[in-house]
Amino acid sequence: LEFRRVLFRSTIEGRTVMITGSGGSIGSELAKAVCRFKPGRIVLVERSENSLFEIDRHIANVWPDLPRATVLHDVTDTAKTLGLVMAHKPAVIFHAAAHKHVPMMEEHPSAALENNFYGTRSIADAAARCGVDRFVMTSSDKAVNPSSIMGASKRIAELYLQYLNARSETIFAMVRFGNVLGSVCSVIPIWAQQLAQGGPITVTHPDMQRYFMTIPEAAGLR
């Protein structure tokens, strides 16, 4: 654990760090973790106005002296994404912007590919072109032998990062998360709401296995 802290500090301290999807459950927790390790500047990228407002407000209250930028932006816009990375010159990018809901992505497969793969390709290409030192993507355990559109879109993104890592000076990596307890619209809040309403709770399959981690644990895997 101490080695991980030292490594994280050496990666973050005094440097410009960009976080995509910074208003989401994982992105916002990651932003808080980054701030604790004294970056030189933090760049919060998010396409949801309300989510961006909330994480920016929190950081302004807790770390008022930390230089920061908030960018209302969709990473699937390739040209503007390149311009964004060129303008802010981050040393490190944490890429947490993604669609994650399996049933919804089955109904909207093009949206899954657009955000999870093409969005990743857009920000990763920009990182390689601009000489970013490190790029880390949030992936999913559903990318293992994927049986869903969401999992497949994440797996394709992983393969693309591996391709770039072999051809770029930027270090590209990814980390796969299981079910993150308490994240927005995850299973525990849904079950709690169903129980509060008198039940029943919905279980996709009686033999289903889930692997849980807390939001801080998930952010710490980075």
N, C-alpha and C positions, 0 to 999 in steps of 0.2 A: 504493500500500500504506500509506504514512504517513497519507494523508488518511483511509483507511478506519479506521486505528487511532484517529485523533483523533475521528472521528465516533462510533465505537463507545464510546470513553471518555466522550464527552459524553453519550451515551445511558445509560450504565451507572453511572458513578462517583457514589457517595453515594446511590444510589436503590435502592428495593426491586424486585427482579427475580424473577419467577416463571417456572419452567420445567416444562412438562408433559412426561411421558415422559422424565423426567430420569434414569432408570436405563438407558435404551437406549443404543445405540452413539452416535447423534448427540446425544441429550439429555445424556448424561454428559460428552461432549467439550465441548459447549456450556457446560455448568455450569462446567467447569474454565476455559474461556476467559473467562466472565463474572467468575469469582473473581479472575482476573489483572488485571481493570480496576477493582477496589476498589468493588464495590457497597456500599450501606449495609446491605443485607440480602439474602439469597437464600432463595427458597422452592422447595424441591424437591418436585414432585408426581409420583407414580408409583403405579400399581396393583399392580406386582409387588413383593412384600415383600423378596425377596432382592436385587433390583436396586436398590431404594431404600436398603437397608442398605449396599450396597457403595459407592455414590456418596457417601452421607452420611459413611461411614467415611473415604473418601479425602479429602474436603474438610476434615473435622475434623483429619486428620493434617497436611495441607499448609497450610491456612489456619485455624489453631485460634482465632484471634481474630475471625474473620468471623461476625457474627450470622447464624443460619440457622434454617430450620424445615423439617422433613420431614413430608410429608402423604401418607399412604397413601390414595389416592383415585382413583376412576374418573370421568373428565370427562363421561361419558355421563349421569351423574346430574345432571340440570339444576338441581334445587333446591339440592343440596349444593354444586354448582359455583359457583352465585351466592353462596351463603353463604361459600364459601372465598375468593372474590375480595373480597367485602365485608370480610371479617375481616382479610385481609393487606394490602389496599390497594396492590397493586403498581403501579409506574409503567410497567413494561415486562413483557410476557408473551411468552415464546418457546414456541410450541406444537409440540412434537415427538411427542406421543402419537398413534400410528396403527398400523393393520395394514398390512404392506407386501408380504407374500408373494403373488405373483400366482396361482399354481396353487391355493393353499389358499383364497384369497378367491373363486375360481371355484366352489369347492365350498361356500363359506359366504357367499353374497352379502349376506345380511341382516346378518352380522357386519361385513362391510366397510362397509356404509352406516351401521350403528349407531356404529361407532367413528370412521371417517374423516370422515363428514359430520355426523351428529348430535352426536358428541363435539365436533367443531370448532364447530358452531353453538352448542352449550351454553357453551363457554368464551368464544367471541367475543361472544355476546350479553351475557354477564356483564361482559366488558371494556368494552363500549360503555355499559352501564348504570352501571358504577361509575366511569367517567371515566378509564380507563387511557390513558396517553399513546400507547403504541405496542404493536402486536400483530403478531408475525411467525410465520407458519406454515411448517413444513417440508412442501413438496409434492414432486412426482415428475415426471420427464420422461415418465412413462407417462400423465400427464394431457393430453399433447398428442395431439389426435385419438384419444382413448382407445379401445382395442380390448379392454379387460379390465374386469372389475368393480372391481378395485383402482384402476386409472387413472381410471375414470368417477367413483368415489366421491371421489377427490382433486379432480377437475375441478369437481364440484358444490360442494365445499367452497371452492375458489378463487372460483367465481362468487358464492357467498354472501358471502365476504369483500369482494369488489368492491362488492357491493350495500351492505354495511354502511359501507364506506369513503366512499361517496357521501352517506351519511345520518348520519354520526356524527362527533364531534370526535376520536375515537380514530383514529390512523393505522393502517390495516390493510394488511399486505403479505404476500407469500409468496415463497419461493424454491424452485425446482425442482432436485432432486438427480438425478444419474445413478446409476451403480452405485458405491457407496462401498466402497473396498477395506478389507477387514478388519472390516467391520461384522458383527454377529451373523447367522449363517446366510446371508451373502452368497456370491457365486459363488466367490471366491478361496479362502476357507476350505473350501468344499465340494470344489473341485477338488484342493486340497492333501491333504485326507483321502482322496479317491478315488485319487490317485497313490500315497499312502503305503500303501494297501491293494492296490496292484498294478494299479490302473486297471480299466476304462477311465474316462475322464471323460465326463460327460454334457453335451452341447451341444444346446440346444433346436432350433437350425436352423443349417445350414452357412453361410447368408448373414447370420446374426444379427450386428449391430453393437452393441458396448457402449462406453459412455463412462465412464471411470473417474476417480475422485478419491479422495484419502485422507480419512480421518475429520477430521483438522485442517483440510484444505482445505474440506471440506463445512461444518464449523462456522464457518469464516472467512467464508463467503458471506453470513452473516447480517448 
